[in-house]
Amino acid sequence: MHGAHDAGAHRAADEHEHRSWATLAVLAVAEFMVILDVTVVNVALPSIGRSLRFDPADLPWVVTAYVLVTGALMLLGGRLTDRVGRRPVLLAGVGIFTAASLASGLAWSPESLIVSRALQGLGGALLLPSALAIVTTTYHGRQRAIALGLWGAIGSAGAAAGMLIGGVLVELLSWEWIFLVNVPVGLVAAAAALRLVPAGPPPAARVRLDLPGALTLLAGLGLGLYAVERAPVRGWGSAATLALLAAAGALLVAFAAVERRGRAPLVPPSTWRARSLRSGAVLMLGGTGLLGGSFLLNTIYLQEVLGASPLETGLAFLPLALAILAAAHAASHLLTVAGSRAIASGGLALMGAGSLLIALAPDGAAYARDLLPGFLALGVGAGLTFVSVSVTAMADVAHETAGLASGVMTTAHEIGAALGIGVLTAIALGAGSDLALGHERGFVAAAVVAAVLAVVAVAALPEVRPAPGSRPAMH
């Protein structure tokens, strides 16, 4: 009898562990879907532009609308998770993201696609923080370490795989399928989440939502990016450009005032007292901006100037993606020897060198000879930078504010991608219809920005050396 009881207990424990890993699988699929959509669209942009007759100056908004809304509303999504509950917010995020993916695949005009992409971003802003909160509260001890490691690895893999998957879908089917493929995945993920994701404790009703802060941040950044991206057409000194920039500046000042005086700001002012977090967020924003802008510029260059197919373009980015992953893995070991400041500044210097190599490519560039060395330098530099900056940013953060600080870094990551795409494409499109010249100008600007960020890393980033054996993860 006693043996039967023990056997039943063991079966129950095994079933609980199986259920736990099944929960992680559902959350990982949802995360992969959201992260994938940051880069999967890049390869399809030329096809989308031709199909929907995009103005070239508006085409970057297919990517920008998504990452900007995700980044600007991410912290609000985290607060909503605390107030409403983790599973309801997760299901809402999956539902909005899936419906917006369907709308994106059925888009009939530039405006309809940009709006549906913004709604995808809203879904991502709800899904990511709620899913991560479920991961961190469902698992404990060694299981939590494994779960968070897999979460970080899947996030990196999603961004890396996006270009290749996008190329395959566009080449074999059409650009619409980069969005439509999310629909069955999202429906299955929602059904599985209802069954497998625990309901969690009752929500904290006292948690306040800083809706004015989130909306003024989104409006200010969006208006500023619109002004920058239209400036090559309207003129940098035109009345329309200056008025839009002034309005964007006023909204961002209003955001700062709301955060300083509000009862429940998205980021309490005391959070910024940590020098490591301040400098880390700035460098994360800048580094992601360089990488996001370079993805977009190179995609357009490969297809519109060199005549590569979508699949060839996706394959061209594979070495860069693998270089990021390899360098990120190496950085976790190098940090204990060289320290975060040297790794971050060295990584940014490599990103600058890679950008300069790409800028120097001749008009009839050969991929292996003229572009691949720059791609590899850019990828290695990005991997080193992201890991060292992430580790440093969290070094001086108190345990009770670690979740908030992590949210700040994720927000900087997403907003940085939006800013990088907006600014670098505006510089490139300033060359008019000469895409080769615009590509060169964009990467010269990227090299200059990377050099400035490397100096900032040397001057402002605190020195951190993790203990041997620790394994920091890249965002």
N, C-alpha and C positions, 0 to 999 in steps of 0.2 A: 504494500500500500504506500509505504513511504517512498519507494523507488518510483512508483507511478506518479506520485506528486512531484518529485524532482524532475522526472521526464517532462511532465506538463509545464513546469516552470521554465525548463530549458527551451521547450518549443515556443512558449510565450515570449521569451527573451529574443529567440531567433526571429520570430515573426515581427517583433517590435523593431529590431535592427533592420530587417528587410524593408519594413514600412518607412523607416527613417531614410534609408538610401533612396528609396523610390521617391520620397518627397524631394530630396536633393536633385534627382534626375529631372523632375518636373520644373523646378526652379531654374536649373541650368539650361534647359531648353528655352524657357522664356527669356533668360538673360542673353543667351546666344542669339536669339531672334532680334532683340533690340540692338545689341552691339553690332551685329552683322549689317544692319541697315544704315550704319554710319558710313561704311565704305562700299557696300555692294552697289550703290547707285553711281559711284564715280565712273565706272567703265561704261555705263549705259548713257551717260549724259549726252554725248554726241548724237546717239540714236534718238533720245528723247527730244533734243533740240530740233532735229529735223522733222520728227513726227508731229510735234505739237506747235511747230513754228515759233520757237522761243526767240525773243530778242537776246543776242549773246550776253548783254549786260545782266539780264535777269536769270540766265541759266544756273549760275552758282546757288541761287536761292533754293533749288531743289534739294541741295545738301544743307545749306545754311539754316533754312527754316526748321529742319529737324533737330540739328544739334543745338541751335539757339534756344528753342522752346524747352528741350530736354534739360539743358544746363540751367536756364533761368528759373525753372520751376522745380528743380530737383529737391532743394531744401524744403520747399513748401510740401512736396510729396512726402518727405520724411515726417514733417509735422502732422500731416493728415493721417499718416499711418499710425502715429501715436494717439490721435484723437478718435478716429473711426474704428481702427483695428487693422491688423496686418492682412488677414485673408480678404476682407471686403475691398481694401485698396488694391491688393494684388489682382483680384478678379476684375475690378474696374479698369485697371491698367491694361490687362490682357484684352479685355473686351474693346476698349477704345482703340488700342493698337491694331487689333485684327480688323475692326470695321474700317479704320483709316487706311489700312493696307489694301483692302478691297476697293475703297474709293480711289486710292492712288493708281491701282491697276486699271481702273475704268475711267481715269481722267480724260477729259475731252479738250482741255485748254491749259495754257500755262498757269492761269490763276487757280483753276480747280486742283491742279497737281500740287501747287505750293501750299494751298490751304490744307489739303489732305495730309501733306507731309508735316505741317505744323501740328495737326491733330495726332499724327503718329508720335511726334515729340512729346505731346501731353501724355499719351499712353506710356511712353518710356519713362517720363518723370514720375509717374505713379508706380510703375512696375518695379523699377530697379531698387529704390529704397525699401519698399515693402518686402520684396523677395530677399534682399540682404538681411533685413531685420528678422525674417523667418529663419534664415540659415543660422544667424548668430544666437537665436533663442532656442532653436530645436536641438542643436548639437552641443555637447559639452566635452571638455577634456580633449583627449586625443582625436575623437570624432570631429570636434569643432575645427581643430587644426587641419585635418584632412579636408573637411568641407570647404573651409575658406581658401585653402590652397587650390582646390579644384575650381572654386568660383573665380579666383584670379586667373588661373590658366585658361579657363573657358572664355573669359572676357578678352584676353589677349588673342586667343585663337579665333574668336569671332571677327575681330578687326582685321586680322591677318588673312582670314579665309574669304573675306568679303569681295576683294577684287577678283579672285579666281572664280568664285561662285557666280558673281555678276557676269563675268566674261562668258562662262559656259551657258548660262540661261539666255543671255542676249543672242549668242551665236546659234544655239540650237532651237530656241523658241522665239521670243521677242522681248523687248524691254519691259513690257507689262508684267511678265512673269517674275521679275525680281521682287515685285510687290505681292502678286497673287499667290505665290508660294507660301507666304506667311499665313494665309487664311486657313487652310486645313491644319497647319501646325498650331496656330493660335486656338482653334476650336478644340483640338485634342488636349492642348495644355490647360485650357479652362476646365474641361470636363475632368481631367486628372487632378487638377488642383482642388476641385470641389470634393473629391473623394479622398485625396491623400494629404493635403495640407491641413495641419491642425488649426482649429478655430482660434486658439490662443486665449489669453485672459481678457476680461472686459476692458474696453478702451478707457483711456484717461480723459474723462470729460472736461477736465480743467485746462487741457492743452489749448492754447490760443493759436489762431492761424493769422500770419502776417500777410494777408491777401494784398493790401495796398503796397507793401514792400516788394512782393513778387511781381506784381503787375507793372509797377514803375520801373523796375529793373529790366523786365522783358521789353517794355515799350521803349525805354531809353537806348538799350543795346540794339534793338531792331531798327529804330529810326536812324541811329548812327550808322549802322551797316548799310542801310538802304541809301543814305546820303553818299557814303564812300563808293559803293558799287555803281551808282548812277553818275558819279562825278566825271568819269571819262567821257560820257555823252554830253552832260550839261556844262562841263567845265568846272574845275576846282574852285575858281573864284566867282562863279555865277551866284546870283541872288538866291536861286532855289537851293543850291548846295549849302551855302552859308546859313540860310534860314533853317534848313533841316538839321545841320550840325548844332546850331544854337538851341533848337528845340530838344535835340537829344541830350545835350549838355544839361539843360534845365531839368529834364526828367531824371537824369542820374544824380544831380544835386538833390532833387526831391527824394530820391531813394535813400541817399545818405542821411537826410534829415529824418525820414521815417524810421530808419534803423536806429538812429541816435535817440529819438524821443519815444519810440513805440514801446508798448508794454511787453510785447513778445516778438522782438525782431528776429528775422531769419538767422542772422548771425549776431549775437550779443557783442557789443563793442569790446568787452573784456577778452573775447576770443583772440583778437588781433594783438594782444600783448606778447604773445609767443613769437619771438623773432623768427624762429625756425618755420612756423606756419606762414608768416607773412612772406618771407623770401621764397619758401617752397611753392606757395600758390602762384606767385608772380612767374617763377621759372616754369612751373607746370603749364600755365596759361601760354607762355611764349613758346615753349618747346612743342606743345600740341598744335599751336598755330602754324609753326613751321612745317610740321609733318602733314597736317590737314591740307594746307595750301599747296604743298609739293605734290601730294596725291592728285589733286584736281588739275594743276597745271600740266603735270606729266601725262595724265590721261588724255587731255585735249591735244597735247603735242604729239603723242604717239599715234593717235587715230587721225587727226586732221592734217598734220604736217608730214608724218612718216608713212601714213596709210596703213597702219596696223589694224587688224580686225579686233573686235571686242575680246575674243578668246586670247589672241596674241598679246593684247594689252594686259589682260589678267595674269597671264603667265609671266610677262615682263616684270610684274611687281612681286612675284613669288620670292626671288632672292632677297629683296628688300625686307619682306615680312619675316623670312627666316633669319635674316641678320638681326632684326629687332629682338626676336625671341632668344637667339643665341647670346646676344650681348646682355640681355636682361638676366639670363641665367648666370653668365660670367660675373656680372656686376655684384650679385649677392655674395660672391667670394672675394672679389677685389675690394669691396668696401671695408672689410676687416683689415686689409693691408694698407691701402692708400688713403682711405678716408673719403667721406662724401664730397667734400669741396673739390678735391682733385678729380674725382670721377665725373662729377656734374660739369665742371668747367671743361674738362677734356672731351666729354660727350658733346657739349654744345659747340666746341671748336671743330669736332669732327662733322657735326651737322653743317656748320658753315663751310668747311672744306668740300663736303659733298655737294652742297648747293652751288659752290663756285665751279666745281668740275662740270656739273650739269649745265650751268650758264655758258661755259666755254665750248660746249658741243657745237660742231659746225651745222650748217643748214641741212645737209644731207647726212645726218648723224647715223652711224652704225651702232646698234644697241650694245653689243658686247664690248666694242672698243671705246665708244664715246659716252655712253650712258650708264652702263653697269657699274663701273668704278664709283661714280657719284652716288648711285643707288645704294651700294654697299656701305659707303662711308656714312650716308644719311641714316641708314638703318642701324648700324652699330652705334652711332652717336645717340640716336633716339633711345635705344635700349638702355645704354649706360645712364643717360640723363634721367629717364623716367623713374628708374629704380632708386638712384641716389637721391633724387629730389623727394620722392615719396617717403623714403626712410627718414630723411632729415626733417621734413615737414612735421612728422609725428613725434619727433624726439623729445620735445619739451612740452608736449600736450598732456594735461592731467587725464587720468584714467576715466573720470566721469564725463569728460568732454571729448573723448576719442571719437565717438560716433559723429558728433557735430563737425569735428576737424576733418574726418574722412569725407563727410558730405561736402565740405568746402573744397577739398582737393578734387573731388569728382566734378563739382560745378565748374571749377577752374579749367579742368580738362575739356569739358564740353564747350564752354564759352570760348576757350582758346581756339578750338577747332573752327568755330563760327567766325571769329575775328580773323584768323589766319587766312581762311578761304576768301573772306570779303576783301581784305586789304591786298593780298597778293594778286588776286584776279583783277582787282581794280587797276593795279599798277601794270599788269600784263595787258589788259584791254586798252590801256592808254595808248598803245602802239597802233590802234585802229585795226585794220584787217590783216596786218602782218603778224600772224600767230607765232612765227619763229622768233621775230624780234621781241614780241611780248613775253614769250617764254624765257628768253635771255634776261630781259629786264626784271621779270618776276624773281628769278633765282639770284640775280645780283642783289636785289633788295633782301631776299631771304638770307644770303650770306652776311650782309651787313647786320641784320637783326640778330643772327646767331652770334656774331662777334660781340655785339653789345651785351647780349645775355650771358656770354661766357665771362665777361668782365664783371657783370652783376653777381654771378655765382662766386667769383673769387672775393669780391668785396663784401657781400652781404650774407652769403650762406654760412651758417655755423658748421663747424667741423664735427662730424659724427662718425664713429667707428663701431659698428655693431659687434657684439661678442662673437667669437668664432663659433660656427655651427648654427647660428641663426640664419633663417631663410626669408629675407624680405621679399614681398611680392610686388609685381608691377601692376599698376592700375590696368 
